Amino acid sequence: MKHRTATAPTTLLAAALLALVAACGYEEGPPGRVIDKERAYTGMGAEINELTVRTSDGEEETFFVTRDDYDTCYRGSSYPACTER
């Protein structure tokens, strides 16, 4: 009999959360200048895309975006205008 490792439930939970987020979409982040981008792969064929913007009051905000928004928003571009290309 095979024993399940502790990572199996964690992997299933992560997959369920990603599916839920993908189905619901993301909330739009605050307007600002894109200062950083990060893409992480989950190992289950999914990816997590994040943008960091500097808002007009100088604060840095990091938030999740879709693959299309990640690909069209470059460092230095204005968010959310860059998503409308």
C-alpha positions as CSV (number, residue, x, y, z in Angstrom):
1,M,0.0,0.0,0.0
2,K,1.4,3.4,-1.0
3,H,1.4,6.2,1.5
4,R,0.5,9.7,0.5
5,T,2.9,12.4,1.3
6,A,2.0,15.6,3.1
7,T,2.4,17.5,-0.1
8,A,-0.5,15.8,-1.9
9,P,-3.3,17.6,0.0
10,T,-1.4,20.8,-0.3
11,T,-1.0,20.3,-4.0
12,L,-4.7,19.6,-4.4
13,L,-5.6,22.7,-2.3
14,A,-3.4,24.9,-4.4
15,A,-4.9,23.5,-7.6
16,A,-8.4,24.2,-6.3
17,L,-7.5,27.8,-5.3
18,L,-6.0,28.5,-8.7
19,A,-9.0,27.1,-10.4
20,L,-11.3,29.3,-8.3
21,V,-9.2,32.4,-9.0
22,A,-9.1,31.6,-12.7
23,A,-12.9,31.2,-12.8
24,C,-13.6,34.4,-10.9
25,G,-10.8,36.6,-12.4
26,Y,-8.7,39.2,-10.6
27,E,-9.7,42.5,-9.1
28,E,-8.0,45.4,-10.9
29,G,-5.0,46.8,-9.1
30,P,-4.6,50.5,-8.4
31,P,-3.5,52.9,-11.2
32,G,0.2,53.6,-11.3
33,R,3.5,53.1,-13.1
34,V,4.6,49.5,-13.5
35,I,7.9,49.1,-11.6
36,D,8.2,45.3,-11.4
37,K,6.8,42.1,-12.8
38,E,7.0,38.5,-11.6
39,R,5.8,35.2,-13.0
40,A,5.9,32.0,-11.1
41,Y,5.0,28.5,-12.3
42,T,3.2,26.2,-9.9
43,G,4.4,23.0,-11.4
44,M,0.9,22.0,-12.2
45,G,0.7,23.7,-15.6
46,A,-0.5,27.0,-14.1
47,E,1.2,30.3,-13.6
48,I,0.9,33.2,-11.2
49,N,1.4,36.6,-12.6
50,E,2.1,39.7,-10.5
51,L,2.6,43.4,-11.2
52,T,4.0,46.0,-8.9
53,V,3.0,49.6,-9.5
54,R,4.0,52.8,-7.8
55,T,0.9,54.9,-7.2
56,S,0.6,58.7,-7.4
57,D,1.2,59.0,-3.7
58,G,4.5,57.0,-3.9
59,E,3.2,53.7,-2.5
60,E,4.1,50.4,-4.0
61,E,1.3,47.9,-4.6
62,T,1.6,44.3,-5.8
63,F,-1.3,42.4,-7.2
64,F,-2.3,39.5,-9.4
65,V,-3.1,39.9,-13.1
66,T,-4.0,37.7,-16.0
67,R,-1.4,36.4,-18.4
68,D,-2.6,38.9,-21.1
69,D,-2.2,41.8,-18.8
70,Y,1.2,40.6,-17.6
71,D,2.4,40.3,-21.2
72,T,1.1,43.7,-22.4
73,C,2.3,45.7,-19.3
74,Y,6.0,46.5,-19.4
75,R,8.1,48.1,-16.7
76,G,7.6,51.8,-17.0
77,S,4.1,51.6,-18.6
78,S,1.0,53.1,-17.0
79,Y,-1.4,50.6,-15.4
80,P,-4.3,50.0,-16.2
81,A,-3.9,51.8,-19.6
82,C,-1.3,49.1,-20.6
83,T,-4.0,46.4,-20.4
84,E,-6.1,48.1,-23.1
85,R,-3.6,47.4,-26.0
